[in-house]
Amino acid sequence: MSAAITDADRARIAARLADTDELLERAYPGDDGSRQPVHTVYVPADRFTPDLAAEWGQAALAAASDAGGLEALAARVGIRADVIPSVVTRVVAKLETEPIEDLRLDFEDGYGDRGSAEDQDAVTAATRVHEAVSAGSAPPFIGIRFKCFEKPTRERGLRTLDLFLGTLIDRDGLPDGLVLTLPKVSTVAQVEAMVEVAELLERAHGLDAGRIRFEVQVETPQLVLGAEGSSPLAQLPLAGAGRITSLHYGTYDYSASLGIAAAYQSMEHPAADLAKQLMQLAVAGTGIRLSDGSTNILPIGDRAEEAWALHARLVRRSLERGFFQGWDMHAHHLPTRFLATYAFYREGFDPAAARLRAYLSKDAGAVLDEPATARALAWFVLRGVQCGAIGVDEIRASIGIDVPELTALAHPRLAA
């Protein structure tokens, strides 16, 4: 039988779809498989010292000890009994060795308006970051949140960013884990302006094109639903020109902007869920990651038990909804951040490993997983390995592969 579709037909169809091919290649490259931190800690920029991470880890362990120990705390916040021993062992090690995964020195809300004094604080912050990186005491990811690009704070934000990066470059260059946060974004034009700023700084300092990347904070209604009736969120992947690393939800600024009463402002308010679902839709397949916001209920004083239970539940809720990162605002949040996160991966590991092993051996059993589901299973396990909840030796024993093979399974484009 002769083919009905000719070479000319195929060429014409290819030409028709060329723009689609280019869009998918440029805007939807998928995740790059690199590590994503499970949280971001915010501290006022002038309070950072190279020892801060270790001090927070010690404070977290002391708080858990005062509460009867991590094992007792895990039980009280609802961690499943059968995973508590393995979770607690890993959380103790985490708080002793890497209590903060991502740290943001805050020049915005947590710092305030200090006029020209901010110049020296920007230089000092960069110097201390350099010292921490050199000493090996810096978290894997570290950077600043500078002031937003709205008219009243734009010049101040630009100057602080310029001074901070220039000081780092004058020392030893930009650290690999550098993260820059652009807050209170309300229009696509502000993201485009940040792209221009990044290009200017790269040229001025002789950096490779694309070296300066940034995350966008989603904390204004105008970024979720624009004046023309569409969502600017969907435009960010292209407007960011490959420089946007993640979108972070800002719980309290966003809630307040909607007129929600302070007592009801929360990461689990329906308004928050709507915004975050739109964020997920906007960046699906782009490689841009997501972070949930924070709770302002701190585990201190008479409210410690209530706050720990709330925090553990909110961390778990975010993970179940596909937000694998969130904000922590106090050292006492760290025990429940890692207890809830590690429990999430420990509880899911055995079923995920069994399904992956069956998928790789072509033994379907009672569940016939599609390649897309296998990718999701592998991604889940890989995240657990990257954050320390699952051991490399467990991957070999339970699935029969090593981490590079797991990564290729989770991110097949990387292996292509």
URBELTA-V307399 format. One line per field, one symbol per residue. phi: phi as a letter, one per 40 degrees, with the letter a starting at -180 (. if undefined). burial: # if it has 16 or more other C-alpha atoms within 10 Angstrom, else .. A space follows every 10 residues. Layout:
BEGIN
phi = ???
burial = ???
END
This chain:
BEGIN
phi = .cccccdccc cccccccccc dccccccbcg ccgccbccab cbbddcccbd cccccccccc ccccccchhc cccdcccgcc dcbddcccdc cdccccbacb cabbccbbdc bgcbgcccdc cccccccccd cccccgbccd baibbccccc dcbccccccc dccccccccc cbgccdccbb bccfcbaccc ccccccdccc ccccbgcccg ccbabbccab ccccbcccgb ccdcccdccc fgcccabbcb dcccccccgc cdcbcacbcd ccccccccdd ccbdgcgccb bccbbccccb gccdcccccc cdccccdccc cgbcaacbba dcccdcdccc cccdcccccd cccccccccc cgbcgcbbcc dccccccccd cccccccgcb ccccccccbg bbddcccccc bccccc
burial = .......... .......... ......#### #.#..##### ######.### .###.##### #.##.....# #.##..#.#. ..##..##.# ##.###.### ########.. #......##. ########## ###...#### #########. .....###.# #########. ...##..### ########.# ##.##..##. ##........ .######### #####..... ########## .######### ##.##..... ....###... ##..##.### .###.##### #####.#### ...##.#### #########. ..######## ########## ######..#. .##.#####. ........#. ...####### ########## .#.##...#. #.#..##### #.....
END
